Amino acid sequence: MQMKTTNTLLWIGVGVGVLGLPIASYLLVFKPQNSEIKRAQGDVEHMRGLLTRLQEEAAKNADFERANQELAQNIGIIEERLPTNQEVDAVVRQVSDLAVTAGLSSPAIKNNKPLPAGLYMEQPLEMETKGNFIGFHTFLAQVEKLPRVMRIHDFKLVGQAGDESELRATFTLSIYYQDDARSVASGQ
């Protein structure tokens, strides 16, 4: 009977060992390993998300850089249209010549004090001239075609007493230019 008991105990021991080994392996090896794998997978997903956001930001930065380059080119094109303060007199003569060519009287011009306009300067000129409507239309169309940055404001067109075909115009012509002193100081 003792042999039977020993045999039974042996079988129970083997059974417990056969069943206990996988359970112990699961609890001591596989469960911690699975937890570590899940944590690592979570970290990988988090890193992928960060990488995706980083790639999106890098693409935006490239777009911003490209947009900045385009803006710099456009600013350069506009700056090329700005005369220097030495060239302003030539632009005034050119505008005066356009008035005469359009059939208007030679304009009376009064220089006002130059005004800062952002990084540039604005030279306002009060002008007065006479002529007919077609002459004024031609003059304004030609001024608009000039390659310089200018604006006409405070434009008043009044008929002359006694002669309806003769008109008198007063307006302010502002010529925008690059001040040589500012260009040298800023290193341009």
Phi, psi and omega in degrees: 000331180291327179292322178294319180293318180294319178297316179295316179297323179295317178293322177295317179297317178294319179297316178296319179296316181294318179280325184287326181299311178295322180294314179296319178299317180298311184290322186267335185242300190289319181297312176296324179295317179297320177297317179295319178296315179297319178296317179296320178296320176298318178297318179298316179297318178299315180296321177298318177299316178296320179296318179298315179296320179297318178295321178296317179294321179295321178295319177296318179299320178296319177296318179296319180296318179296318178296320178296321178295319178296318178298317179299320178295316180295320177296319177299319179297317179292318180297329177296333180278349180273125177284165171277170182295338175286335183271352181299319180300321179295322179293320178297316177298320180297317179294318178298317178297321178297321179297312181295317179298327180280359178094012178267163175289158178299126187289143170276129186237131176239120178286131170258169181294133177300144181242140173291137179228082183071235180275355186240185180237153178240125177254101178279134179235122175276126184236148175220134180209165181230153177165191179264172185299318181297321178298318178295318179299314180298315180301310181296322178296321180289321177298321181297330182278349180298146183281003182265159179271112182219165173212146176249128178221170183054042182280123178233128181239118186232138176286145180277142179296130177088338180225098185292336182279340179270124180243150176242131180241136170236137180200166175250124176256119178256124177254124178267136183213166176267123178284123182302321181296321179290321180297317180293318182294325182272356177084018181274000000 
